[in-house]
Amino acid sequence: MTAKSVSLSSIVALTAIILVTGCSSHNSAPVSSRSAPPSNRILVHQVESGETLYSIAWRYDLDFRKLARANGIREPFVISRGQLVSLDTSKISSAAAKTVNKSEIKTKIAASKANTNVVTSAPKSTKTLKNKPKSASSQVVYGTNWQWKWPVKGKIVESYSLPKLHKGIKIKSVSRAAVRSSAPGLVVYAGEGLRGYGKLVIIKHSDILLSAYAHNDQIMVREGQTVRQTEIISRLGSNGTMYFEIRKDGNPVDPEVYLK
């Protein structure tokens, strides 16, 4: 064997050893040592046309009251297009909360006095009641003598399940079925700006309870409108399927527990 042949054989053998050693070293690295990808959590939302504080809170599973306090927004929670809204509600100072609470109390007291004056001075004048401006809080008829009603007659085809990301229920009804408000309250959103909900109506029933009626073909109410229980608020499309949610303090709850 020539010196050239021996040298070539040595190079080939050395290369093979390096490759085997490299592969062995690479495969021995534990999977747990790999770093996790950075978090994509959104902390700020820029208000788009048609959005309300309620729809933004709904989009990010937040309590609208905490969202308002975190951003120093007072009733009637007016926001404008392009406004930056912080979604971090974990750092609300007690001072800020007290300030907003006092403002809310004063607003409700003033609204109560205004309503009393209207009824006393013109009990039979419908025009006076219609023309007098009211704050959002004074329009809501909370009440205590009502129970939740089904928004539409039909069969549940998808149940509530947070592990499956089902925050509400799907009800199969009929084409163009009338959708009714499950409880008395105030329409705080009516539009199609929330992805995945289609044409959506959100109703505020109290400071802690709201409901949503999604995948409508026709919306028949407007934002700021007071609705009675079982009042028609929309109509379904040709497939006759609607999606319904109830939120308590901003969190999705099982609608079947509430509906009667």
N, C-alpha and C positions, 0 to 999 in steps of 0.2 A: 504493500500500500504506500503510495507516495505521500510526501509531506503535505501536498496540496489537498489530497483526499481527506487526510486526517484533520486538517484545519477546517475544511468544509463540514465534516461530520460533527466536529466540536461546536461549531456555530449553530447548526441545526438543533443539536441537543440542548444547548444553552437557551435558545429561543423558546423551545418547548417547555422547559422548566419555568421560565419567566411567565409564560402565558398561563400555565396551570396554577402557579402561585398567585397570580393576579386575580384569576377567576375565583379561586378558593377564598381569597381575602374579601372579594366583593360580595359573594354569596353569604358570608358569615355575618354580615351586618344585620342586626335585629330590626324588624319592621317598626317596632315601637320607637326607635331612635329617630325616625324621620319626622321632621318638624311639620306641624299642621299648617294649612294655608291660612293666610291672614283673614280676619273677620270682615264681612262686607256689610255689617250693621249700619243702617242709615240713621244718622243723628239729626239731620236737618232736612226739612221739606220745603220746597218753594211752591207757594200757592199758585195753582193754575186756574184759568177761567172756569167759573161754575162751581168751584169747590166751596165747602163751608167748613167751619171748625169741626162740626159733627162728622162730616164725611172723611176728613183727614184722621180724626180719632178712630173712626171705624176701620179705616184702611190699615192702621198700624196696631189695632187691638188695644187702644188706650182709652182711659176715662176722659171724656171731654172736659170735665171740671179741672182735672189735674193738668191737662194740656193747656187750658186757658190760663191757669195760675202760673205755670212754668214760663209762659210768654207774656205775662202781665196784661192779658186780654180780658176785658170785663164785659158783662152782659150789655147788649145782646150778642156778644161774640162776633163782632164784625171784622172780617179780614179782607185783604185786597190782593188782587193778582200781582204776582212777583214778590210778595212778602215772604220772608224767611221765617219758618216756624220750627223752633227747637222741639225735638221729639223726646228729649231727656227729661222725664218727669220725676226722676229720683232725687233731684236736688232742690226741691221746692222749699224755700225758707219759711219758717213759721210766721215771720213778720209779713211776708207777701201773702200767705194764705189768709191771715187775719184781715189784711187790708181788703182783699177781694171779698171775703165773707161779709164784712161790714157794708161794702158797696152793694152786694147782692141783697142784704137785708133792707137797706135803704130803698133800693129799687122796688122791691116787693111791697114795702109799706106805702111808697108813693103810688104804685100801680093800684094798690087796694083802695087808697083814698080817692084816686081818680075815677075808678069804677063806681065807687059809692056815690060820688058827686054826680056822675052821669045818670045813674038810676034815679037819684032823688030829684034832680032838676027836670028830667025829661023821660019819665018812665014809659011813655008810649011813643016816643020819637025814634023810629028805626034809623032814620037818616043820621041823627046825631050820633048814635052808637057806631054806625058804619064809618062815618067821617072822622071820628076821634082816633088819633094814632095810639097804638098800644105797644108796649114792649113785648118781646118774645115770651118772657116769663109770665106776664099777666094774661096771655092768651090761652095758656094750657089749662084745661079743665082736668086736674088730676083726679079728684074724687076718691072715694073709698068703697063705694057700693057697686063695684063691677068685678067680673072675673074674665079672664082671657077667653076669647072666642076664636074658633078656627078661621083663618083668613080666606079659605076657599074649601069647597067640598071636594073630597078626593081621597086617594090612597097614598100612603107614604111609601115611596119607592127608594128613598135613601135616608137612613136614620142619622142622628147626631152621633159623632164619634171623633173626639179630639185626636186620638192616636192616628186616625185615618185622615186627619185634617178636614173632617166634616163639621163645620162650626154651626150648622143648622140642619134643616130637613128639606127634602124635595117632595113635593106633593103632586101627584098625577091627577089632573082634573080633566076638563074638556076644552075644546077650542073656544077662545074668546070668553072664557069664564070670568065672572066679576070677582075681583079681589077686594076684600073688605078689611078695614082696620080692626085689628084684634082687640083693641082697647081705645078709649078716648085719649086724645093727645094733640100734639102740635107737629106738623110736617116740618122737619128740619133739613131735609134734603130730598130733591126730586130731580133726577137727571141720569146720565149714563157715563159719568166720569170715573167710576171705580171699575177697574179691570176685573173681568170675571163675573160681574153682577148684571151686566146688560142695563136695561132701563130699571132704575132702582128708586124706591121710596123708603125713607127712614123717618120713623115717627118717635117723638119723645113723649113718654107717658108720665115720667116723674124725673127727679134728679138722678135716679139710679137705674131706671129701666127704659130701654129703647127697643124698637123692633124694626126689622128690615124686610122688604118685599121685593124680590129680584126677578129678573128675566121676564119683565112685562113687555107687552107689545104697545100698549097705550097707557100713559100716565094721565090721570084725571084730576090731580090736585097740584097745588103749587106750594113752594116754600113759604112758611109763615102762616099757613092756613090751619085753623083749628078743625079737627075732625071728630065726629061722634063715633062711638063704638059701632061696628058693622057697617059704617058708611063706605060706599064704593070709592076706592082710591085709584084703581087701575084695572086693566083687562089683560088677560094672558094672550099669548100668540096662538098660532094654529096647532102647535103640539100640546097645548094645554098643561104644561108643566111649570110649576113655580118653585122658587127657593125662598125659605123663610128662616129668619134668625131672631133670637132675643138676646140682648146683651144686658148684663147687670154689672154696674160699676166698670163698664168697658170690656168685661169678659164674656165670651160666648157661654150660654147655658143651654141645657136641653129643653127645647120648646115643648116637648110632649109632657114634661112635668108641670107646665103652666097651663096648657090648653085644656079646655073643658068641652 
